Amino acid sequence: MSSHRDRHTPPRSRTGRSSLVWAIVAFILLIALALVPSLISDARFGDEDAAHQEDQMLQGMPAGDDYPSCSEYGMASDDPRAEPEPLYTSAPSGSPHSPTVKGVSLDQHFSSGGVSGRYHVFARGIDYSKPVGLVVRLHGDGAEEYAKPWGMLNCMAQVAASHNAILLVPLTPDPAEDLTWWKEMDSNRPWLMDLVQQRLPESFPIDRDRVWWMGYSGGAEMLSYGVVPENLEAVTGGAIMVGGGGAPRYATLRPTAEQAQHTPLYWTVGARDDGTDPREPFDARSAAVEGSAWYERHGFAGVSLSVMNGHDHYSVPQVGLLDAVLDARAS
């Protein structure tokens, strides 16, 4: 900008140039000092920036009880579950540590094998006198939905609870800026399995025969590439892949006859989710077609592929989909 501003000014004296140099140096130092905190806080989601992460969760938080209707995510508008209950005991007041309602624990910390990550648990409305199921929901790349637990996740929690299941929403421990599950799968998957199979059962009486998995986009890739082929024993309810879920390249999956017969695997993808949308260049439709075909070839009898006309990567009604699958399996 200074070049435009000074274009028609006469040359400065040596003293003037020296002053200008020092002014520029001071300005650069001020900019650097201003940027350092944000660079550090955005580098990873760890213990040192838990408050920053909670601040991010409160940004855009609806005031009072004005939560988005679950009908936005595929639930019928006249369904009594369509108007979600608040997550906080009071409207956010600017504090990143607003208390949550009973049964909701947000942004909890878990470390295992030298890997650290965070997770949400939605466990309100659970009848502990009956078997308690679990729905593990894996976010897409960037973890946008994790940072807004009062939106779609709150609606998914109501669906899970209506089937007497807890909703667990882990945040990938991958410290990279894009927050993916699948790029560091060798370390992310063991951490995830320890969270599901060890940490959570310490606090909740999970029925290990009723564990469902649901992944969106990059989370769907994590399921089809990692969790299902490598930890099939943990997928006791079934798995739902939305907007992705490609065919493993190196897995040598050998399911037992019972697993192949009784482990339902669902793929749902928008017909327009083919990589032509500049907002999302990933061809999720092809990935879903290839992934579902791969599992069929490996003997799974309960493979289902649904290509939804009129939908893209962002518009698949995930809450309604989860409810429909759980209803179908319960009947």
C-alpha distance (Angstrom), angle and dihedral (degrees) to the residues before:
residue distance angle dihedral
M1 . . .
S2 3.80 . .
S3 3.81 90.4 .
H4 3.81 90.1 61.4
R5 3.74 93.5 42.2
D6 3.83 94.0 48.7
R7 3.77 97.7 37.2
H8 3.83 94.8 110.6
T9 3.79 99.8 32.2
P10 3.83 120.0 108.4
P11 3.83 119.8 -106.6
R12 3.79 114.4 -77.9
S13 3.79 124.5 -119.6
R14 3.84 118.3 -107.8
T15 3.82 89.4 -99.1
G16 3.79 90.6 51.6
R17 3.82 91.8 50.2
S18 3.79 91.1 49.9
S19 3.79 91.2 51.5
L20 3.77 90.4 48.3
V21 3.82 91.4 52.0
W22 3.79 92.2 51.8
A23 3.80 90.8 46.7
I24 3.80 90.6 52.3
V25 3.83 91.6 48.1
A26 3.80 91.1 50.0
F27 3.81 90.9 48.5
I28 3.82 91.9 51.0
L29 3.79 91.2 49.5
L30 3.80 91.1 51.2
I31 3.80 91.1 50.7
A32 3.82 91.6 48.2
L33 3.79 92.3 50.0
A34 3.80 90.2 50.1
L35 3.80 92.9 50.6
V36 3.80 99.7 45.6
P37 3.82 97.3 76.7
S38 3.81 93.6 49.8
L39 3.79 92.2 46.3
I40 3.77 90.5 52.5
S41 3.81 95.1 45.3
D42 3.80 93.5 48.1
A43 3.79 95.3 47.2
R44 3.81 96.6 84.0
F45 3.79 143.8 -17.3
G46 3.79 102.5 -110.0
D47 3.76 139.8 135.2
E48 3.77 93.2 -79.6
D49 3.79 93.7 62.1
A50 3.81 102.0 34.4
A51 3.80 89.7 118.7
H52 3.81 90.0 51.8
Q53 3.82 90.2 52.0
E54 3.80 91.1 50.0
D55 3.81 89.3 49.9
Q56 3.79 87.9 54.3
M57 3.80 89.7 52.1
L58 3.80 91.1 54.2
Q59 3.81 94.1 51.4
G60 3.78 107.7 104.0
M61 3.79 91.1 9.8
P62 3.82 109.2 155.2
A63 3.76 115.7 -114.1
G64 3.78 119.3 -110.3
D65 3.79 113.5 -28.8
D66 3.80 95.4 -23.2
Y67 3.80 95.4 118.1
P68 3.82 121.0 156.3
S69 3.79 114.2 -92.8
C70 3.78 115.8 -106.5
S71 3.80 87.4 -131.1
E72 3.82 84.7 81.5
Y73 3.81 87.4 69.2
G74 3.78 100.0 45.9
M75 3.80 104.9 -78.5
A76 3.81 118.2 129.6
S77 3.80 110.9 -100.1
D78 3.81 91.8 -129.3
D79 3.79 92.8 52.3
P80 3.82 108.4 114.0
R81 3.81 88.2 -133.9
A82 3.80 91.8 59.0
E83 3.81 93.9 89.2
P84 3.82 103.9 63.3
E85 3.76 124.8 -143.1
P86 3.84 116.9 -116.3
L87 3.79 118.3 -96.8
Y88 3.80 95.8 -146.1
T89 3.79 130.1 63.0
S90 3.81 88.6 -129.1
A91 3.77 137.7 9.6
P92 3.83 112.2 -75.8
S93 3.79 110.1 -88.4
G94 3.77 98.3 -169.2
S95 3.79 94.4 -82.2
P96 3.81 115.3 123.3
H97 3.81 88.4 -147.3
S98 3.80 100.8 61.1
P99 3.81 107.5 157.8
T100 3.79 117.2 -108.8
V101 3.79 126.1 -136.8
K102 3.79 120.4 -95.8
G103 3.78 112.5 -72.9
V104 3.83 95.4 24.7
S105 3.81 119.9 100.3
L106 3.79 116.5 176.1
D107 3.78 130.7 -163.7
Q108 3.79 97.7 0.1
H109 3.80 119.5 177.8
F110 3.79 125.9 -121.7
S111 3.83 130.4 174.3
S112 3.78 127.3 -172.6
G113 3.79 132.6 162.7
G114 3.78 92.2 -1.7
V115 3.83 92.1 -54.3
S116 3.81 121.6 114.1
G117 3.77 129.5 -162.2
R118 3.79 143.9 147.4
Y119 3.78 137.7 -120.0
H120 3.82 146.5 -175.6
V121 3.81 123.7 -130.7
F122 3.80 123.0 -161.8
A123 3.81 109.0 -169.7
R124 3.79 106.2 148.2
G125 3.79 119.0 124.8
I126 3.81 93.2 29.7
D127 3.79 120.1 144.1
Y128 3.79 104.4 -144.7
S129 3.79 92.3 -171.2
K130 3.82 86.5 73.5
P131 3.82 131.4 53.8
V132 3.81 109.5 -72.2
G133 3.78 118.2 -140.7
L134 3.79 129.3 -160.8
V135 3.78 133.3 -137.1
V136 3.81 114.5 -164.8
R137 3.79 111.1 -161.6
L138 3.83 118.6 -164.7
H139 3.80 117.1 -157.5
G140 3.78 127.4 -133.3
D141 3.80 125.3 -107.3
G142 3.78 110.2 -58.8
A143 3.83 93.1 25.3
E144 3.79 93.5 -121.4
E145 3.80 93.6 156.9
Y146 3.82 91.6 50.7
A147 3.80 89.0 59.4
K148 3.82 90.8 54.3
P149 3.82 104.9 49.0
W150 3.80 91.5 160.1
G151 3.83 91.1 68.1
M152 3.78 128.5 53.6
L153 3.81 94.0 -12.6
N154 3.78 91.7 57.7
C155 3.80 88.5 53.4
M156 3.80 92.1 47.7
A157 3.79 88.4 51.4
Q158 3.80 90.3 56.6
V159 3.80 90.7 50.9
A160 3.81 91.5 48.2
A161 3.81 91.7 47.9
S162 3.79 91.4 51.5
H163 3.81 85.4 61.1
N164 3.82 89.9 44.8
A165 3.78 92.2 -109.0
I166 3.80 130.9 132.8
L167 3.80 117.9 -129.0
L168 3.81 115.6 -133.9
V169 3.81 117.5 -169.8
P170 3.81 112.8 -175.2
L171 3.79 123.9 -166.3
T172 3.78 112.1 -137.7
P173 3.81 112.3 -104.6
D174 3.80 88.2 -141.5
P175 3.83 103.7 123.6
A176 3.81 94.2 -154.9
E177 3.78 117.2 117.3
D178 3.81 94.6 -113.9
L179 3.83 93.0 55.6
T180 3.80 101.6 -141.0
W181 3.79 131.3 171.5
W182 3.77 98.5 -152.5
K183 3.82 104.9 47.9
E184 3.82 93.7 68.9
M185 3.78 97.3 27.5
D186 3.80 95.6 145.7
S187 3.81 90.3 65.9
N188 3.81 100.5 25.6
R189 3.80 96.4 54.4
P190 3.85 97.5 54.2
W191 3.82 89.9 47.3
L192 3.80 90.1 50.0
M193 3.78 93.8 48.4
D194 3.81 91.8 49.3
L195 3.81 89.3 51.4
V196 3.81 92.7 51.0
Q197 3.80 100.0 37.5
Q198 3.81 101.9 33.6
R199 3.80 115.0 15.8
L200 3.80 100.9 43.1
P201 3.84 96.7 45.1
E202 3.80 87.4 56.3
S203 3.82 88.5 67.4
F204 3.81 103.7 27.5
P205 3.83 134.0 39.9
I206 3.80 94.9 -120.9
D207 3.79 117.3 -172.9
R208 3.79 99.5 -132.5
D209 3.80 90.3 -154.4
R210 3.81 91.3 63.4
V211 3.80 104.1 55.0
W212 3.80 114.6 135.4
W213 3.80 127.0 -174.0
M214 3.79 127.8 -154.7
G215 3.80 124.8 -178.9
Y216 3.77 131.8 -177.9
S217 3.83 123.5 -152.4
G218 3.82 104.8 -45.7
G219 3.80 87.9 14.4
A220 3.81 88.9 56.5
E221 3.80 88.8 52.2
M222 3.79 89.3 52.3
L223 3.80 89.4 54.8
S224 3.80 98.3 47.0
Y225 3.82 96.0 39.0
G226 3.80 100.1 37.0
V227 3.79 123.5 5.7
V228 3.81 100.7 42.7
P229 3.82 98.9 43.0
E230 3.81 96.1 37.0
N231 3.82 103.2 32.8
L232 3.77 104.4 25.9
E233 3.80 90.3 145.0
A234 3.83 87.5 69.2
V235 3.81 93.7 54.1
T236 3.78 95.9 77.2
G237 3.80 97.8 146.4
G238 3.77 100.8 35.1
A239 3.80 142.0 -96.0
I240 3.80 132.8 -96.6
M241 3.81 119.1 -159.0
V242 3.84 116.3 -165.4
G243 3.80 122.8 -172.7
G244 3.79 95.8 -4.8
G245 3.77 142.0 8.6
G246 3.79 107.4 154.6
A247 3.79 131.3 -167.9
P248 3.82 116.7 -78.9
R249 3.80 113.7 -114.1
Y250 3.77 101.9 -158.0
A251 3.81 106.8 18.5
T252 3.79 118.7 120.5
L253 3.78 98.3 -158.4
R254 3.79 117.0 -173.9
P255 3.80 108.5 174.2
T256 3.76 120.6 -168.9
A257 3.79 116.4 -111.7
E258 3.81 89.7 -103.6
Q259 3.81 93.4 49.5
A260 3.79 92.5 48.5
Q261 3.78 91.5 48.8
H262 3.80 100.6 41.2
T263 3.83 107.4 31.8
P264 3.83 107.7 92.9
L265 3.80 115.3 -152.8
Y266 3.80 118.7 -166.3
W267 3.80 127.9 -166.8
T268 3.81 119.6 -170.5
V269 3.79 122.9 177.2
G270 3.80 137.4 159.9
A271 3.79 116.6 -106.2
R272 3.81 88.7 -129.3
D273 3.80 93.1 49.4
D274 3.80 92.6 100.5
G275 3.80 102.9 120.6
T276 3.80 95.9 -96.4
D277 3.82 93.0 106.1
P278 3.83 106.9 95.3
R279 3.80 88.8 -144.7
E280 3.81 90.6 62.0
P281 3.83 118.1 22.2
F282 3.81 92.7 179.1
D283 3.83 111.7 111.6
A284 3.79 96.1 -136.6
R285 3.79 94.3 166.4
S286 3.80 92.9 60.9
A287 3.81 90.4 44.3
A288 3.81 90.9 53.4
V289 3.81 92.7 47.7
E290 3.81 92.5 48.8
G291 3.79 94.6 42.8
S292 3.79 96.2 49.5
A293 3.83 91.0 46.5
W294 3.82 90.8 50.8
Y295 3.80 92.6 54.6
E296 3.78 91.8 46.0
R297 3.79 89.1 54.6
H298 3.79 88.5 52.5
G299 3.77 91.7 59.4
F300 3.81 105.0 -96.9
A301 3.80 109.1 151.4
G302 3.80 97.1 -168.6
V303 3.82 100.7 60.4
S304 3.81 114.6 138.4
L305 3.82 127.5 -178.6
S306 3.81 120.8 -169.5
V307 3.82 120.7 -176.4
M308 3.80 107.4 -167.5
N309 3.79 115.4 -147.1
G310 3.79 115.8 -134.4
H311 3.79 94.3 20.8
D312 3.81 131.7 110.9
H313 3.80 134.0 -170.7
Y314 3.79 93.4 -68.3
S315 3.79 105.6 37.6
V316 3.81 105.7 60.3
P317 3.85 105.1 123.8
Q318 3.78 97.0 -120.7
V319 3.81 99.6 175.2
G320 3.79 92.6 51.5
L321 3.79 89.3 46.0
L322 3.81 93.0 53.5
D323 3.79 91.0 48.7
A324 3.81 92.8 49.2
V325 3.82 93.0 50.1
L326 3.80 94.4 47.4
D327 3.80 90.5 46.3
A328 3.80 91.8 50.5
R329 3.79 93.4 49.8
A330 3.80 92.8 46.3
S331 3.81 93.4 54.7
